[in-house]
Amino acid sequence: MLKATSIARANFLTEVPWETVVLDSIDRHLRRRIVRLQHGGEVMVELAKATKLEDQDCLVLEDGRLVQIIAAEEDLLEITANSASHLMQLAWHIGNRHLEAQIEESRILIRRDHVIAHMLQHQGARIRDVREAFSPEHGAYHSHDHGAHSHEH
């Protein structure tokens, strides 16, 4: 079986990837797992530590070939607000509930959750269902390594 023990970040790539793998935001947090290639076959990923891979990053196979990570489209909520300060208030409410969020200049993306959507609408948010790639912010204090939490200082 093919094996990957290191990664290459997208902004440092100099060669064309050999193959691709499509993973959602949860599955892009890898340490040791088998992943299925887009055109068939599998790769055993064995990284030294749990690593969050972003869209276009690559797994480096033992023979040097690259397998590019493609961020899968996911069912999300797009949250917009009346102003930048209102969006910051909404971001606070989302963070206070320890939800993963992709924070952009004019919107926030979170996984679909009708209870959270209802709460945010009561805060004046505009909510829309979208389906797109999700790249949530990396938590400052919590590392979501398949159920284990570590606290960084």
ChimeraX commands (.cxc) that place a marker at each C-alpha (Angstrom):
marker #1 position 0.00,0.00,0.00 radius 0.5
marker #1 position 1.15,3.53,-0.75 radius 0.5
marker #1 position 2.30,5.44,2.32 radius 0.5
marker #1 position 2.57,9.16,3.14 radius 0.5
marker #1 position 4.67,10.30,6.09 radius 0.5
marker #1 position 4.95,14.02,5.38 radius 0.5
marker #1 position 3.07,16.94,3.85 radius 0.5
marker #1 position 3.80,19.86,1.53 radius 0.5
marker #1 position 1.90,23.11,2.02 radius 0.5
marker #1 position 0.18,24.49,-1.09 radius 0.5
marker #1 position 2.16,27.73,-1.14 radius 0.5
marker #1 position 5.46,25.80,-1.38 radius 0.5
marker #1 position 4.53,23.39,-4.18 radius 0.5
marker #1 position 6.79,23.33,-7.21 radius 0.5
marker #1 position 5.57,20.19,-8.98 radius 0.5
marker #1 position 2.26,18.90,-10.29 radius 0.5
marker #1 position 0.46,16.46,-7.96 radius 0.5
marker #1 position 0.16,12.84,-9.12 radius 0.5
marker #1 position -3.33,12.25,-7.65 radius 0.5
marker #1 position -5.99,13.89,-5.49 radius 0.5
marker #1 position -8.08,13.04,-2.44 radius 0.5
marker #1 position -11.29,14.86,-1.49 radius 0.5
marker #1 position -11.76,15.37,2.26 radius 0.5
marker #1 position -14.13,17.42,4.39 radius 0.5
marker #1 position -12.86,19.76,7.11 radius 0.5
marker #1 position -12.97,17.06,9.80 radius 0.5
marker #1 position -11.14,14.46,7.70 radius 0.5
marker #1 position -8.47,17.03,6.72 radius 0.5
marker #1 position -7.24,16.79,10.33 radius 0.5
marker #1 position -4.94,13.79,9.86 radius 0.5
marker #1 position -2.38,11.79,11.73 radius 0.5
marker #1 position -2.84,8.09,11.00 radius 0.5
marker #1 position -5.55,6.93,8.63 radius 0.5
marker #1 position -6.20,5.34,5.24 radius 0.5
marker #1 position -7.53,7.78,2.64 radius 0.5
marker #1 position -9.13,6.86,-0.68 radius 0.5
marker #1 position -7.75,8.47,-3.81 radius 0.5
marker #1 position -10.16,10.18,-6.18 radius 0.5
marker #1 position -9.32,7.86,-9.10 radius 0.5
marker #1 position -9.04,4.63,-7.10 radius 0.5
marker #1 position -6.56,3.19,-4.66 radius 0.5
marker #1 position -5.64,4.05,-1.10 radius 0.5
marker #1 position -2.86,5.75,0.81 radius 0.5
marker #1 position -1.86,5.03,4.39 radius 0.5
marker #1 position -1.18,8.36,6.07 radius 0.5
marker #1 position 1.28,8.13,8.99 radius 0.5
marker #1 position 2.24,11.62,10.14 radius 0.5
marker #1 position 4.35,12.27,13.24 radius 0.5
marker #1 position 1.61,14.43,14.77 radius 0.5
marker #1 position -1.98,15.38,14.03 radius 0.5
marker #1 position -1.97,18.01,11.29 radius 0.5
marker #1 position -4.73,20.19,9.84 radius 0.5
marker #1 position -4.44,20.17,6.06 radius 0.5
marker #1 position -5.91,22.95,3.97 radius 0.5
marker #1 position -7.32,22.88,0.45 radius 0.5
marker #1 position -4.50,22.33,-2.09 radius 0.5
marker #1 position -1.94,21.04,0.48 radius 0.5
marker #1 position -0.34,17.71,-0.45 radius 0.5
marker #1 position 0.53,14.42,1.14 radius 0.5
marker #1 position 4.06,13.37,0.16 radius 0.5
marker #1 position 4.33,9.68,-0.69 radius 0.5
marker #1 position 7.45,7.72,0.25 radius 0.5
marker #1 position 8.47,7.69,-3.43 radius 0.5
marker #1 position 8.16,11.51,-3.63 radius 0.5
marker #1 position 4.89,11.72,-5.55 radius 0.5
marker #1 position 2.30,14.21,-4.31 radius 0.5
marker #1 position -1.36,13.61,-3.49 radius 0.5
marker #1 position -3.22,16.91,-3.41 radius 0.5
marker #1 position -5.95,17.54,-0.84 radius 0.5
marker #1 position -9.19,18.95,-2.24 radius 0.5
marker #1 position -11.60,20.44,0.29 radius 0.5
marker #1 position -14.98,18.72,-0.08 radius 0.5
marker #1 position -18.15,20.78,-0.29 radius 0.5
marker #1 position -20.12,20.65,2.96 radius 0.5
marker #1 position -23.60,21.69,4.09 radius 0.5
marker #1 position -23.08,25.00,5.89 radius 0.5
marker #1 position -24.83,28.08,7.21 radius 0.5
marker #1 position -23.73,31.44,5.85 radius 0.5
marker #1 position -24.19,34.14,8.47 radius 0.5
marker #1 position -24.23,37.81,7.49 radius 0.5
marker #1 position -24.96,40.93,9.53 radius 0.5
marker #1 position -26.03,44.57,9.28 radius 0.5
marker #1 position -22.53,45.92,10.00 radius 0.5
marker #1 position -18.99,44.85,10.83 radius 0.5
marker #1 position -19.60,45.35,14.55 radius 0.5
marker #1 position -22.80,43.27,14.36 radius 0.5
marker #1 position -20.84,40.48,12.60 radius 0.5
marker #1 position -18.28,40.62,15.44 radius 0.5
marker #1 position -21.09,40.24,17.99 radius 0.5
marker #1 position -22.42,37.22,16.09 radius 0.5
marker #1 position -18.89,35.77,15.97 radius 0.5
marker #1 position -18.72,36.15,19.76 radius 0.5
marker #1 position -21.98,34.18,20.19 radius 0.5
marker #1 position -20.67,31.44,17.88 radius 0.5
marker #1 position -17.32,31.29,19.68 radius 0.5
marker #1 position -19.03,31.25,23.06 radius 0.5
marker #1 position -20.62,27.95,21.96 radius 0.5
marker #1 position -17.24,26.54,20.86 radius 0.5
marker #1 position -18.40,26.06,17.27 radius 0.5
marker #1 position -15.92,25.77,14.44 radius 0.5
marker #1 position -16.29,28.79,12.18 radius 0.5
marker #1 position -14.79,30.16,9.00 radius 0.5
marker #1 position -14.61,33.90,9.60 radius 0.5
marker #1 position -14.44,36.18,6.58 radius 0.5
marker #1 position -14.69,39.93,6.16 radius 0.5
marker #1 position -18.42,39.99,5.41 radius 0.5
marker #1 position -19.68,36.59,6.55 radius 0.5
marker #1 position -19.18,33.62,8.86 radius 0.5
marker #1 position -19.62,29.98,7.86 radius 0.5
marker #1 position -20.55,27.23,10.32 radius 0.5
marker #1 position -21.87,23.69,9.98 radius 0.5
marker #1 position -25.65,23.51,9.60 radius 0.5
marker #1 position -27.41,23.55,12.95 radius 0.5
marker #1 position -31.04,24.67,13.13 radius 0.5
marker #1 position -30.84,25.50,16.86 radius 0.5
marker #1 position -27.83,27.80,16.34 radius 0.5
marker #1 position -29.46,29.29,13.24 radius 0.5
marker #1 position -32.57,30.15,15.27 radius 0.5
marker #1 position -30.45,31.72,18.05 radius 0.5
marker #1 position -28.49,33.82,15.55 radius 0.5
marker #1 position -31.65,34.97,13.76 radius 0.5
marker #1 position -32.90,36.27,17.12 radius 0.5
marker #1 position -29.64,38.25,17.26 radius 0.5
marker #1 position -30.52,39.87,13.91 radius 0.5
marker #1 position -28.35,37.65,11.69 radius 0.5
marker #1 position -29.27,36.78,8.13 radius 0.5
marker #1 position -28.89,33.02,7.62 radius 0.5
marker #1 position -28.61,31.16,4.32 radius 0.5
marker #1 position -27.95,27.48,3.58 radius 0.5
marker #1 position -24.90,27.05,1.35 radius 0.5
marker #1 position -22.84,24.11,0.11 radius 0.5
marker #1 position -19.14,24.86,-0.28 radius 0.5
marker #1 position -15.68,24.02,1.03 radius 0.5
marker #1 position -15.24,24.71,4.75 radius 0.5
marker #1 position -11.97,25.86,6.31 radius 0.5
marker #1 position -12.71,26.74,9.93 radius 0.5
marker #1 position -10.28,28.77,12.03 radius 0.5
marker #1 position -7.79,26.80,14.07 radius 0.5
marker #1 position -8.75,26.97,17.74 radius 0.5
marker #1 position -6.42,28.86,20.03 radius 0.5
marker #1 position -7.09,26.68,23.07 radius 0.5
marker #1 position -8.66,23.46,21.86 radius 0.5
marker #1 position -7.26,20.90,19.47 radius 0.5
marker #1 position -9.95,18.57,18.12 radius 0.5
marker #1 position -7.96,15.39,17.65 radius 0.5
marker #1 position -10.78,12.88,17.30 radius 0.5
marker #1 position -12.30,13.53,20.71 radius 0.5
marker #1 position -9.19,14.38,22.69 radius 0.5
marker #1 position -8.76,17.96,23.91 radius 0.5
marker #1 position -5.42,19.52,24.64 radius 0.5
marker #1 position -5.01,22.91,26.23 radius 0.5
marker #1 position -2.22,25.11,24.91 radius 0.5
marker #1 position -0.77,27.98,26.93 radius 0.5
marker link #1:1,2 radius 0.2
marker link #1:2,3 radius 0.2
marker link #1:3,4 radius 0.2
marker link #1:4,5 radius 0.2
marker link #1:5,6 radius 0.2
marker link #1:6,7 radius 0.2
marker link #1:7,8 radius 0.2
marker link #1:8,9 radius 0.2
marker link #1:9,10 radius 0.2
marker link #1:10,11 radius 0.2
marker link #1:11,12 radius 0.2
marker link #1:12,13 radius 0.2
marker link #1:13,14 radius 0.2
marker link #1:14,15 radius 0.2
marker link #1:15,16 radius 0.2
marker link #1:16,17 radius 0.2
marker link #1:17,18 radius 0.2
marker link #1:18,19 radius 0.2
marker link #1:19,20 radius 0.2
marker link #1:20,21 radius 0.2
marker link #1:21,22 radius 0.2
marker link #1:22,23 radius 0.2
marker link #1:23,24 radius 0.2
marker link #1:24,25 radius 0.2
marker link #1:25,26 radius 0.2
marker link #1:26,27 radius 0.2
marker link #1:27,28 radius 0.2
marker link #1:28,29 radius 0.2
marker link #1:29,30 radius 0.2
marker link #1:30,31 radius 0.2
marker link #1:31,32 radius 0.2
marker link #1:32,33 radius 0.2
marker link #1:33,34 radius 0.2
marker link #1:34,35 radius 0.2
marker link #1:35,36 radius 0.2
marker link #1:36,37 radius 0.2
marker link #1:37,38 radius 0.2
marker link #1:38,39 radius 0.2
marker link #1:39,40 radius 0.2
marker link #1:40,41 radius 0.2
marker link #1:41,42 radius 0.2
marker link #1:42,43 radius 0.2
marker link #1:43,44 radius 0.2
marker link #1:44,45 radius 0.2
marker link #1:45,46 radius 0.2
marker link #1:46,47 radius 0.2
marker link #1:47,48 radius 0.2
marker link #1:48,49 radius 0.2
marker link #1:49,50 radius 0.2
marker link #1:50,51 radius 0.2
marker link #1:51,52 radius 0.2
marker link #1:52,53 radius 0.2
marker link #1:53,54 radius 0.2
marker link #1:54,55 radius 0.2
marker link #1:55,56 radius 0.2
marker link #1:56,57 radius 0.2
marker link #1:57,58 radius 0.2
marker link #1:58,59 radius 0.2
marker link #1:59,60 radius 0.2
marker link #1:60,61 radius 0.2
marker link #1:61,62 radius 0.2
marker link #1:62,63 radius 0.2
marker link #1:63,64 radius 0.2
marker link #1:64,65 radius 0.2
marker link #1:65,66 radius 0.2
marker link #1:66,67 radius 0.2
marker link #1:67,68 radius 0.2
marker link #1:68,69 radius 0.2
marker link #1:69,70 radius 0.2
marker link #1:70,71 radius 0.2
marker link #1:71,72 radius 0.2
marker link #1:72,73 radius 0.2
marker link #1:73,74 radius 0.2
marker link #1:74,75 radius 0.2
marker link #1:75,76 radius 0.2
marker link #1:76,77 radius 0.2
marker link #1:77,78 radius 0.2
marker link #1:78,79 radius 0.2
marker link #1:79,80 radius 0.2
marker link #1:80,81 radius 0.2
marker link #1:81,82 radius 0.2
marker link #1:82,83 radius 0.2
marker link #1:83,84 radius 0.2
marker link #1:84,85 radius 0.2
marker link #1:85,86 radius 0.2
marker link #1:86,87 radius 0.2
marker link #1:87,88 radius 0.2
marker link #1:88,89 radius 0.2
marker link #1:89,90 radius 0.2
marker link #1:90,91 radius 0.2
marker link #1:91,92 radius 0.2
marker link #1:92,93 radius 0.2
marker link #1:93,94 radius 0.2
marker link #1:94,95 radius 0.2
marker link #1:95,96 radius 0.2
marker link #1:96,97 radius 0.2
marker link #1:97,98 radius 0.2
marker link #1:98,99 radius 0.2
marker link #1:99,100 radius 0.2
marker link #1:100,101 radius 0.2
marker link #1:101,102 radius 0.2
marker link #1:102,103 radius 0.2
marker link #1:103,104 radius 0.2
marker link #1:104,105 radius 0.2
marker link #1:105,106 radius 0.2
marker link #1:106,107 radius 0.2
marker link #1:107,108 radius 0.2
marker link #1:108,109 radius 0.2
marker link #1:109,110 radius 0.2
marker link #1:110,111 radius 0.2
marker link #1:111,112 radius 0.2
marker link #1:112,113 radius 0.2
marker link #1:113,114 radius 0.2
marker link #1:114,115 radius 0.2
marker link #1:115,116 radius 0.2
marker link #1:116,117 radius 0.2
marker link #1:117,118 radius 0.2
marker link #1:118,119 radius 0.2
marker link #1:119,120 radius 0.2
marker link #1:120,121 radius 0.2
marker link #1:121,122 radius 0.2
marker link #1:122,123 radius 0.2
marker link #1:123,124 radius 0.2
marker link #1:124,125 radius 0.2
marker link #1:125,126 radius 0.2
marker link #1:126,127 radius 0.2
marker link #1:127,128 radius 0.2
marker link #1:128,129 radius 0.2
marker link #1:129,130 radius 0.2
marker link #1:130,131 radius 0.2
marker link #1:131,132 radius 0.2
marker link #1:132,133 radius 0.2
marker link #1:133,134 radius 0.2
marker link #1:134,135 radius 0.2
marker link #1:135,136 radius 0.2
marker link #1:136,137 radius 0.2
marker link #1:137,138 radius 0.2
marker link #1:138,139 radius 0.2
marker link #1:139,140 radius 0.2
marker link #1:140,141 radius 0.2
marker link #1:141,142 radius 0.2
marker link #1:142,143 radius 0.2
marker link #1:143,144 radius 0.2
marker link #1:144,145 radius 0.2
marker link #1:145,146 radius 0.2
marker link #1:146,147 radius 0.2
marker link #1:147,148 radius 0.2
marker link #1:148,149 radius 0.2
marker link #1:149,150 radius 0.2
marker link #1:150,151 radius 0.2
marker link #1:151,152 radius 0.2
marker link #1:152,153 radius 0.2
view
